[in-house]
Amino acid sequence: MQQVYWPCTSAARCLTRWLRNYSTLSSSVVFSQSDVNKFADLSGDHNPIHIDTSSTSRYGKPIVHGVLMLGHLSGVIATTYPNAVIHSMNVKFENYLHVNEEMLVKISKEKLRGVILQLDFSGIADTRQIFSGSVDVALPKNMARAVRSSLPDSPNLKIS
């Protein structure tokens, strides 16, 4: 699996910088057949749509497990918000992703409620929307304070 994370050394500094300067966080990923096979072994999901490499499969070639794609999203969130916890997630899978196909994951700020930061996200491959949804992330109190302190410079963030 090839992945690119937004670099960050200090959680509060990283979060404050992102809130002040960016409206969207992006990360690209390509899942290999080996990644999919390892996930199939780990999860027990050996559905042929994920592991059948013959051209006679329904999709022409194997497709990536949806939960594996969400694992990448979780990794981006964990890297951007160290010590934060995913509280809840709503996702709609709209299309499939082939093995060895690049997907761009985009995450944007939506609103802050107490220590819960709501983020919207999407996964796109070529021009196809793979998935979309929202995730509530419980931030450590020091990170929530950093979010609040950066609000004057963050017009895209709604607070309630």
C-alpha positions in Angstrom: 0.0 0.0 0.0 1.4 3.4 -1.0 0.3 6.3 1.1 1.0 9.9 1.5 0.2 11.6 4.8 0.3 15.3 5.6 3.4 15.7 7.7 3.0 16.8 11.3 5.3 16.9 14.3 3.3 18.6 17.0 -0.4 17.7 17.3 -1.7 21.1 18.4 0.6 23.0 16.1 -0.3 20.7 13.1 -4.0 21.1 13.8 -3.8 24.8 14.3 -1.8 25.2 11.0 -4.3 23.1 9.1 -7.3 25.0 10.5 -5.7 28.3 9.6 -4.4 27.5 6.2 -6.3 24.7 4.7 -9.9 23.8 4.1 -9.2 20.3 2.7 -6.7 17.6 3.7 -5.9 15.1 0.9 -4.1 11.7 0.8 -3.7 9.3 -2.1 -3.4 5.6 -1.8 -3.0 2.6 -4.1 -3.9 -0.9 -2.7 -2.0 -3.8 -4.2 -3.3 -7.4 -4.6 -1.0 -8.3 -1.8 -2.6 -5.7 0.5 -6.1 -7.0 -0.4 -5.0 -10.6 0.2 -3.5 -9.8 3.6 -6.7 -8.0 4.6 -8.8 -10.9 3.3 -6.8 -13.3 5.6 -7.0 -10.9 8.5 -10.8 -10.3 8.2 -11.8 -13.7 6.8 -13.5 -12.0 3.8 -12.3 -14.2 0.9 -15.2 -13.1 -1.4 -14.0 -13.8 -5.0 -14.7 -10.2 -6.0 -11.7 -9.3 -3.9 -9.3 -12.1 -4.6 -10.2 -13.6 -8.0 -7.6 -12.2 -10.4 -9.0 -14.0 -13.5 -10.5 -11.8 -16.2 -13.8 -13.7 -15.9 -14.7 -12.1 -12.6 -17.7 -9.8 -12.5 -15.7 -6.6 -12.2 -12.9 -7.6 -14.7 -10.3 -7.5 -11.9 -10.4 -7.6 -8.1 -11.9 -4.8 -6.1 -10.6 -3.5 -2.8 -12.6 -4.2 0.5 -14.6 -1.2 1.6 -13.3 -1.5 5.2 -9.7 -1.6 4.0 -10.3 1.8 2.2 -11.8 3.2 5.4 -8.7 1.9 7.3 -6.7 4.3 5.2 -9.1 7.1 6.1 -8.7 6.2 9.7 -4.9 6.3 9.4 -5.0 9.8 7.9 -7.2 11.0 10.7 -4.9 9.4 13.3 -1.8 10.9 11.8 -3.4 14.4 11.6 -5.0 14.2 15.1 -2.7 12.1 17.3 -4.5 10.8 20.4 -8.0 11.6 18.9 -10.6 8.9 18.8 -13.1 8.2 16.0 -16.4 8.6 17.8 -18.8 7.7 14.9 -18.8 7.4 11.2 -21.4 7.5 8.4 -20.3 6.3 5.0 -22.0 5.6 1.7 -20.2 3.4 -0.8 -21.1 4.7 -4.3 -18.7 2.8 -6.5 -15.9 0.2 -6.3 -12.1 0.6 -6.4 -10.0 -1.8 -8.4 -6.8 -3.2 -7.0 -3.8 -1.1 -8.2 -6.1 1.9 -8.9 -5.1 5.2 -7.2 -7.7 6.8 -4.9 -7.6 10.3 -3.5 -9.2 10.7 -0.1 -10.3 14.2 0.8 -11.2 15.4 4.3 -12.7 18.7 5.1 -13.6 20.5 8.3 -17.3 20.9 9.1 -18.0 21.9 12.7 -16.9 21.6 16.3 -19.2 20.6 19.2 -17.3 20.6 22.5 -14.4 18.3 21.9 -16.1 16.6 18.9 -14.8 17.7 15.5 -17.0 16.7 12.6 -15.2 16.1 9.3 -16.7 15.3 5.9 -14.8 12.9 3.6 -14.8 11.4 0.2 -12.8 8.9 -1.9 -12.4 9.5 -5.6 -10.7 7.4 -8.3 -10.4 9.1 -11.7 -13.8 10.8 -11.9 -15.7 8.2 -9.9 -16.9 8.9 -6.4 -16.0 5.7 -4.5 -17.4 6.7 -1.1 -18.5 9.8 0.9 -19.6 10.5 4.4 -18.8 12.2 7.7 -16.9 11.2 10.8 -17.0 12.6 14.4 -13.6 12.7 16.0 -13.2 13.2 19.8 -10.3 15.5 20.2 -8.1 15.6 23.3 -8.9 18.8 25.3 -5.7 20.5 24.4 -6.4 19.9 20.7 -10.0 21.2 21.1 -8.5 24.4 22.7 -6.2 24.7 19.7 -9.2 24.5 17.4 -11.0 27.2 19.3 -8.0 29.5 19.5 -7.6 29.3 15.7 -11.3 30.1 14.9 -10.8 33.7 14.0 -8.5 32.6 11.2 -10.7 29.7 10.2 -13.9 31.0 8.5 -14.7 27.5 7.1 -15.1 26.0 10.6 -18.6 26.2 12.2 -18.9 26.0 15.9 -21.9 25.0 18.0 
